[in-house]
């Protein structure tokens, strides 16, 4: 009986005194932010470098972002030129996702939520302009 009591006591003591599992702490550094908007709200620029000023929604404050030669433009999942993006955006209301680096406010990419026409999907002016999948 004493042996069972001692064994039970040691078991409880080992559970109580054992170190609790360490909780993993992961530091998350957000380097890119995104704004969901619309072609009805955002006027796309005609060239880069430039700034993009818009109010994403009726209750939002003015947002100012920068665009430069490193900014990329997409229609759906296909990379396009800024001119092509503007052409598709002028067709009518469509969703627009704008991704930018929070620390510099530099736009990394703009995605128009629609698809390229079949004729445009295979078109390429030169190898560096070929549409690339996102």
Secondary structure, 3 states (H helix, E strand, C coil): CHHHHHHHHHHHHHHHHCCCCCCCCCCCCCCEEEEEEECCCCCCCCCCCEEEEECCCCCCCCEEEEECCCCEEEECCEEECHHHHHHHHCCCCCEEEEEEECCCCEEEEEEECCCCCHHHHCCCCCHHHCCCEC
